[in-house]
């Protein structure tokens, strides 16, 4: 299976790529620097995610999953986004190629692992 039109759009025009100044939370799925991973940075005001950015490593499916996760997190509350699961993300993307579905799980793990950044 090739990438769906929605997933392909996120690969060719990724949303919110990169870390950004002022992020209040960060979480990763997988291990950065050791194989496939997704890291999400969030700017949370009150309980609402105002901005999300990501970094990932893997094939185009990782970009699609991370980009979609960052896009749908923005504007939602922490409680709302905590309800997201990999099946939801796959549905929003129109699926991912066989054997690449785990990238949706990495993106969801990154959301669930997002914790406040310690200020030094």
N, C-alpha and C positions, 0 to 999 in steps of 0.2 A: 504494500500500500504506500502510495505517495502521501505527502502531507496534504491535509484537507485545505481548502481555500482559506479558512480562518487561521489555521496554524501557519500556513505559508505566508500570509499577510504579516503575522507577528515576527516571522523570521526575517522577511525582507524590509519591514518597517517596525522594528522593535520599539515598544513603549517603555519609557522610564529606565533605560539601561544605565547602569553605573551607580556607585555610591554617591551621596550628596552631603554637603555641609548642613549640619543642623539635625541630622537623623537622631531620633530618641530611642529607637529600638533596632536590634539586629538579630537575625536568626539564620541558621544554615540547615540544609538537608544534604546529607553526604558529608564528605570531609574535604574542605578546600585544600588544594595542593596534592590531593591523593585520589585521583579519579574523578568521576562525575560528581558535580555538586551544584546546588543553587543557594545563593545567599541573598537575603532580602533586607533592605534598610527601610525603616518606617519612620515617618514623622507623625507622632501621635499627639493630638491636642485634646485634652479631656479624655474621652474614650474613642474619639474618631480619628481614623487614619487620614491625614491630610495629604500625604505624599508617600510614594513607595518607589524604590529603585532596586535594581538587582545586578548581580554578577553571576555567571554560570560557566561551567566547563562541561563540554560534551558535544554532541552532534546538534544539528538544527532543531531537533525535538526539545532539547534543553532550553534553547532560546525561546521557542514558542511557549513552553510551559511557564518559564520564569516571567516572560513578558505579560502573559495573560494573568498570572497570579498578581503581579504588581498592578496591572490595570484594574482588576476587580477589587483589590484591597482598598484602593483609593476611594475615599468617601464613605466607607463602611466603618462600623464600630468594631472594636476588638472582639466583642461577643459575636457579632454577625460573621466575621471572617473566620472565627474559630470553628464554625459549623461546616466550613468548606471541606470536602474530601476529594480524593484523587478522581473518583468517578465524576463528580461535579465538574472538575477542571477538564477532564477528558471530553465530557459532553459540550462544554463551552468551546473547546478547541475543534470540535468535530472529529475527535479521535486523533491518535498518533499511530505511526506505523507499528506493526507487530514487533514486539520485543523492545519498544521504546516507551511503553506506557509508564515505566518506573520514573520517568522524568516528572510526570504529574505528581507522583508521590513525593519526590524530592522537594518540589515547590511547596506542597502542602506541609511537609515537615519543616521547611524554612519558616513558614507562617506560624506554625504551632510552637516553634522554638524561639520565636522573636521575643526578646526580653529587653528591658531597659538597658541602655548603654551607661556604664558607670562613668561618671564625670570625675576626672582627676583634679 
